[in-house]
Amino acid sequence: MYKAFFKLARNPFDLTPDPTYFVSTRRHNEALAALHYGIRRHKGFVVVTGEVGTGKTLLLRCLLRLLKESKDIAYAYLFNSRLSPTEFLQYILSDFGLPASGKNKSELLLDLGQFLVSRGSKGLTTVLIVDEAHHLSEELLEEVRLLSNLETTDDKLLQIVLVGQPELDQKLDSVGLRQLKQRIALRAQLGPLDAAETREYIEHRLRVAGAEGDPNDLFAPEVIQAVYRHSRGFPRLINTVCENALIIAYARQIPKVSVDIVEDVAREFRLDMNFFGEAEGSGTHGEMDVQQAAKVLRDLYSALRKPVARSADLNVPVSLEASEYEPNI
């Protein structure tokens, strides 16, 4: 709709995960390298996790493109993990091009085992990729672990890639899945982009889309900063903000996106609310909150230094318990 107006060949911020738009940030490079290395070196299990909108599916599309270029690799790509164990095996065999309809679990496992042994004897690589793996039940995760038992004395016959949200890490940390966790050879974690990476991300997508001249002519540095502030560096939100900002600029017949337009989009999509449903600026890291917390602590410290006999007159707690903080890494 706006491509001709802004002299673009294609939509730069389409939400469809297109490997052409892949921006090689440090974390994304590390994750892609871990995936490719783990598969090529037959490491067995590789796990990649990241919050919603951090680019996991795009990363997988880039991996699949690399695998398609390799003549010695066959892969099954599972994106619907809400299956029964039998349906799970049927899907895998079907994706490998094997007949699976009407077969029971034992027959499916036998066929899969023979398929893997045959390929392994020829020095070929076979990969199972599970997207949205955080939806896998413990029962299915145990089935995945059992599939990793298909190996020779010196090689893994099936390379398994699990990609999902941080809930996958929590499942893998559970006592019931400790055997699976011990088999993971490589792990990587995706996070949001920082301010510099956000600028690089926006400029790269504009160049790929055919933007003429300096990308700053369309998204000035202060506009990109506003996009980063509201998107918090999550690629999917960056795309949402920038796409809608271009639509609004086109509707108003403005040749470049302004900060005001970005602010309008943020309000429309309620991006001024943080992930806990509070207004932006009301979190624990706001400057006013820090000042108020410091004042409360000073008042409390002064009160606690008074004689114990008067503690009943103080409107402060007698004892304080520091809450345990466990970093989510």
SULPEUR-V953999 format. One record per residue. RES is the residue in one small letter. PSI is psi in whole degrees, -180 to 180 (NA if undefined). OMEGA is omega as a letter, one per 30 degrees, with the letter a starting at -180 (999 if undefined). Layout:
{{RES/PSI/OMEGA} {RES/PSI/OMEGA}}
//
This chain:
{{m/-44/a} {y/0/a} {k/-48/a} {a/-39/a} {f/-42/a} {f/7/l} {k/51/l} {l/147/l} {a/-24/a} {r/169/l} {n/120/a} {p/-21/a} {f/35/l} {d/139/a} {l/-13/l} {t/127/a} {p/98/a} {d/118/a} {p/-23/l} {t/-30/a} {y/6/a} {f/127/l} {v/122/a} {s/75/l} {t/168/a} {r/-49/a} {r/-40/a} {h/-37/l} {n/-44/a} {e/-43/a} {a/-44/a} {l/-39/l} {a/-41/l} {a/-43/l} {l/-51/a} {h/-42/l} {y/-44/a} {g/-39/l} {i/-48/a} {r/-36/a} {r/6/l} {h/52/a} {k/-14/l} {g/-93/a} {f/132/l} {v/134/a} {v/132/l} {v/127/l} {t/158/l} {g/155/a} {e/168/l} {v/132/l} {g/13/a} {t/-2/l} {g/25/a} {k/-45/a} {t/-39/l} {l/-40/l} {l/-42/l} {l/-38/l} {r/-38/l} {c/-41/l} {l/-45/a} {l/-36/l} {r/-41/l} {l/-41/a} {l/-37/l} {k/-29/l} {e/-10/a} {s/123/a} {k/-16/a} {d/10/a} {i/130/l} {a/139/a} {y/152/l} {a/131/a} {y/112/a} {l/120/l} {f/-7/l} {n/101/a} {s/5/l} {r/69/a} {l/160/l} {s/163/l} {p/-41/l} {t/-44/l} {e/-37/l} {f/-49/a} {l/-39/l} {q/-42/l} {y/-45/a} {i/-49/a} {l/-41/l} {s/-40/a} {d/-27/l} {f/-2/l} {g/18/a} {l/147/l} {p/133/a} {a/-16/a} {s/134/l} {g/1/a} {k/146/l} {n/177/a} {k/-42/a} {s/-43/l} {e/-39/l} {l/-44/l} {l/-39/l} {l/-45/l} {d/-42/l} {l/-42/l} {g/-45/l} {q/-39/l} {f/-45/a} {l/-41/l} {v/-42/l} {s/-45/a} {r/-39/l} {g/-36/a} {s/-21/l} {k/5/a} {g/22/a} {l/158/a} {t/134/a} {t/132/a} {v/138/l} {l/120/l} {i/124/a} {v/110/l} {d/159/a} {e/39/a} {a/-14/l} {h/-16/l} {h/-9/l} {l/134/l} {s/164/l} {e/-34/l} {e/-44/l} {l/-36/l} {l/-35/l} {e/-37/l} {e/-40/l} {v/-43/l} {r/-42/a} {l/-33/l} {l/-29/l} {s/-11/l} {n/-12/l} {l/94/a} {e/163/l} {t/-175/a} {t/-21/a} {d/12/a} {d/149/l} {k/127/a} {l/-25/a} {l/122/l} {q/131/a} {i/126/l} {v/123/l} {l/125/a} {v/129/a} {g/-176/l} {q/171/a} {p/-21/l} {e/-26/l} {l/-42/l} {d/-41/l} {q/-41/l} {k/-43/a} {l/-22/l} {d/-6/a} {s/153/a} {v/-38/a} {g/-19/a} {l/22/a} {r/-30/l} {q/-39/l} {l/-43/a} {k/-38/a} {q/-18/a} {r/-7/a} {i/122/a} {a/-37/a} {l/140/l} {r/146/l} {a/153/a} {q/131/l} {l/144/l} {g/178/l} {p/162/l} {l/153/l} {d/-178/a} {a/-43/a} {a/-40/l} {e/-34/l} {t/-43/l} {r/-46/l} {e/-39/a} {y/-50/a} {i/-45/a} {e/-39/l} {h/-45/a} {r/-35/l} {l/-41/l} {r/-43/l} {v/-34/a} {a/-3/l} {g/19/l} {a/133/a} {e/142/l} {g/-153/a} {d/126/l} {p/-24/l} {n/-16/l} {d/-24/l} {l/-40/l} {f/98/a} {a/160/a} {p/-40/a} {e/-28/l} {v/-43/l} {i/-38/l} {q/-39/l} {a/-39/l} {v/-44/l} {y/-42/a} {r/-42/a} {h/-29/a} {s/-17/a} {r/22/l} {g/6/l} {f/120/a} {p/-41/a} {r/-40/l} {l/-34/l} {i/-46/l} {n/-44/a} {t/-47/a} {v/-48/a} {c/-40/l} {e/-48/a} {n/-30/l} {a/-40/l} {l/-39/l} {i/-43/a} {i/-43/l} {a/-40/l} {y/-44/a} {a/-34/l} {r/-1/a} {q/44/l} {i/129/a} {p/-8/l} {k/156/a} {v/139/l} {s/166/l} {v/-39/l} {d/-38/l} {i/-43/l} {v/-40/l} {e/-39/l} {d/-43/l} {v/-43/a} {a/-41/l} {r/-41/a} {e/-40/a} {f/8/l} {r/39/l} {l/-4/l} {d/2/l} {m/136/l} {n/-178/a} {f/-9/l} {f/10/l} {g/15/l} {e/156/l} {a/145/l} {e/135/a} {g/-10/l} {s/8/a} {g/180/a} {t/-10/a} {h/5/l} {g/149/a} {e/-43/l} {m/-39/l} {d/-41/l} {v/-43/l} {q/-43/l} {q/-40/l} {a/-41/l} {a/-41/l} {k/-44/l} {v/-42/a} {l/-38/l} {r/-44/l} {d/-40/a} {l/-41/l} {y/-42/l} {s/-40/a} {a/-39/a} {l/-19/l} {r/-10/l} {k/162/a} {p/144/a} {v/-32/a} {a/-25/a} {r/3/a} {s/-26/l} {a/-23/a} {d/-9/a} {l/139/l} {n/55/l} {v/156/l} {p/148/a} {v/-39/l} {s/152/l} {l/138/l} {e/123/l} {a/129/l} {s/141/a} {e/134/l} {y/122/l} {e/110/a} {p/140/l} {n/93/a} {i/NA/999}}
//
